[in-house]
Amino acid sequence: MKIGNRSFDVSGKHTYIMGILNVTPDSFSDGGQWNEMDAALFHTEEMINAGADIIDVGGESTRPGYAKISSREEIERTAPVLERIKERFDIPLSLDTYKADVAAAGIKAGADLINDIWGLKADGEMAKVIAEAGVSCCLMHNRENTEYRELIKDIIQELSESVELAVNAGIPKESIILDPGVGFGKTTENNLEAVAKLDKLRILGYPLLLGCSRKSVIGNTLKLPVEERLEGTLVTTVYAVIKGASFIRVHDVKENVRAVRMAEAIRDMEGV
């Protein structure tokens, strides 16, 4: 698939790295670290040098219990950063937002992909904005409750609804990535199951992205604070490789790049 000016092999042979750039004062893991322009550009360069394939810019924290901000404030946080990154670096850019007007402004500023945590279901104009701009999208599974009849079947059904919204709006199938939504509308046990059975989502026929970096599922499982969740994150990265995910979304790019390379080297020897 194409994201920006770059082609990605999404056949399951390689897992690409999406580096997280939160330009927020209150994100659960790195809030306030990169919300100044110079710091954001410095960290972007760090992630690119460490092996990031995509940079994902977020302007509103979506941690549990987060406070929503206005579209105007989100645009003011993200658009200038997207513009400056685009000017200085040749790398595909993703914008993490579920608001159509923020997405439109972000695309104008240089975003090549819209990463929607509500899978096009939060804003009825989002699919149209993406389709008309001709950019790619990542559609994440999310819901307001954790009352599942059968977790994986329910995730597949609800992601299918997001795909239908996308295709009906004119978004090409080859421009769609799906995300099981670890940490969103799920208990710790649900999150663990979603990672363990990630490959079941391949039945939908779209490349998969897994985002577990430093999340509460790791903290709850290992009883660790957010700053001590790297090892747990790396385990989920290895699972992503084994289960055929095309992308992972992470904070610690260097370490995750190494984990991907090692996991792929071992996996590729299976048929030898």
N, C-alpha and C positions, 0 to 999 in steps of 0.2 A: 504494500500500500504506500501511497504518497502522503507525507506530512510536510507541508512547506515544499522546499526544493529537494527533499531527500526521499529516497525509496527505502522501505523497510521490508525485509523478508519475514512475513508473518506465517510461515508454514509450520512453525514450531521448532525449527532447527536452532534458533538463537533467541535469547532473551535480552531485550534492550533496556537501557536505564533511563528513567525519567527522574531528573533531579528536582527536588522541591525547593522553591524559593518563595517563602511566605513574607510578603511585605505588609505584615500586620503587627500591631503591638501586643496581641493577645493569643496567638496560636498556642496550642497545648505544649508543643515541644520547643519551638524556637521563636516564640513571639518577641518582637522588639529587636531581634538581632540584625535583621536585614531590611528594616523599613526606612532607612536612609539611603538615598540614591547611590552614594559611593560604596557603601557596604553591600548593597544589592549587586552592583556591578562586580565588585571584588569577589563576592561569593559565587556569582555566575561563572566567572573566569576559573575559580577554583574547581567547580564542578565539571566544567568542560575539560580542563586539564586532567581531571581524575577519570574521565571516560564517559561522562553523561552524553546521551544521545538526543535528549529532549530536555528543555527546562520548563517546568510547570510553575507558573506565577499565580499566587493566590492573594486576594486582598481582603477576604473575610474569613475569620476563624470559623471552622465547623466542628470544633471540639464539642463533646457533650455539654449541654447547657450554654452554648454560645449565644451571644447577643447579636441580633441581626443589625446590620448597618444599612444606610440608604444606598441606592444605586449610585447617586452622585459621589458619595464618599468612596465607594468601592472603585469607581472609575478614576477618581483623583489619585487613589493609591496605585492602581495597576497600569493605566494607560501610559503614563510617562516612563515607567520602568520598562514596559514592553518596547516602547519606541527606542529608548537608549540601548537596550540589549540588541535590538535588531540592527541598529546603526553600527555597533561595535563588534558583534559576533555573528558568525555564519552557523546558526544552529536552529532547528525547528523550535517554535515556542508554543506552549500550551497555556490557556487561561482557565483557571479553576473557578467557575461561576455557574450559578443556576438561573441567572437573571438575563433576559434577552437584551435589555438595553446595555447592560455591562458587556455582554458578549459582542454586541455590535460595535461598541467603542473599542473594545480590545482587538477585534479583528482589524479595524481601521488602523490601530496602533501597531499591528504586526503579528497578532496571534494566528497561528496556523492550525490550531486544534482547540476545541472547546471541551473542557472536562467538566461534565455536569453531574453533580452528586445526586440529582433527583431524576436522572435519565429522561429528561425533557418533560417531566410531569409537573414541575413546579410553576412553569411559565409557558402558557399556551403559544407564545410567539417565538420561543427558543428554536424549535425545529425549522421554522421558516427562515429565521436569521442565518442559521448555519447553512441551510440549503442554498439560499440566495448568494451567500458569500463564497460557496464552493470550498469551504474548509472541512477538515476532518472533525470527528467528535468521539469522545469516550463517554459511554452511557453507563452510569453506575446504578446498581440495585440499591434501593432505599425504601423505607416505609416508616410509618409513625409508631408501629407496635412490633412486638416480638411473638405474636400469636400465630405460629406456623402450623399448618396441618402436616406438611412434610417439607422440610427446609429446602432441599435442592430442587425438588419439583416446583415449589412455590417461587424460588428465585428464577428458575428457567421461565416459568409462566410470566412473571412480572417483568423480566428483561425482554421477553418477546413482545410485551405491550410497548416498551420503549422503542424497540426496533420498528414496530409497526408505525408508531408516530413519526419516526425518522424517515422511513421509506415513503410513507404517504405524503410527506412534505417535500419529497424530491431529493433527499440525501442519498447519494449512491451507496450501495451495500459495501463497496470496497473502501468507503471512508469511515466505517464504523468499527469501534473497539468496544468491548464489553468488560465490565468490572463487577465482581460479585458483591462489593460493598462491605468489606470487612470493617467492623467498627460502627456500622450504621444500621439501626433497626434490628440489632442482633445481640443475643446474650454472649457471654464468653464461650459457652459450649457451641452455640451457633457459629461463631467466628472460627473456632477450631475446625468444625465440620466443613465449613465453606472452603477453608484452605486444603483440608485433606481430600476433598472431592472436587477440587477445582476443574479437573479434566472432564467432569460430567457436563460442564457448561459448553464444551466444544461441540456438543450436538447442535447448538444454535448456528454453527458455521461461521463464527466471527473470531478474530484475534482477541485474546484475553489480556487484561491488565490486572495485576495483583498489587494492592497497596496496604501493607501491614506495618510499615516503618514506625517503630516506637509506640505503637498503639496500645490501648488498654488491654487487649487480649494477651499481649506479651506481659504487661505489668501484672495483670491478675493471675496469669499462669505461673509466673516466676516470682511473684511478690516483690517486684522491683519498681523503683521510681523511674520516671521517663528518661532521665539521663543515663540509666544503666540498662537500656533495652537493646543495645546493638547486637549482642550474640543471639538473642531471640529473633531479632529481625533477620539476621543472616540465615537462620534455619528456615524461615518462611521463604526467603529468596531461593534457597536450594530446592524447596518443594515446588516453587513456581517453575523452575527449570525442568524438574522431573515431570511435572504435570503439563508441560507444554505451553506455558504462558509466554506471550510475545513481548510483554512489557512488565516492569516492576517500577513502582513509584516510591522513591526513598530519599531520606535526608543525607545519609552517609554514603556518598557516591563511591569513593575509593574502595572501601571495604566490600561493598556490594558488587562492584565490578569484579573484584578478585573472587568472590564467592560464586558468581555466575560462571566465570571462566573455568574454575575448578570443577564445578558441578557438570558443566557441559563436557569437559574433557573426560570425566568418568563415564557419563551417560553415553557418549559417542563410542566408547569401547565395548558396549554391550553386544553389538553384533559382530565383533571382530573374532 
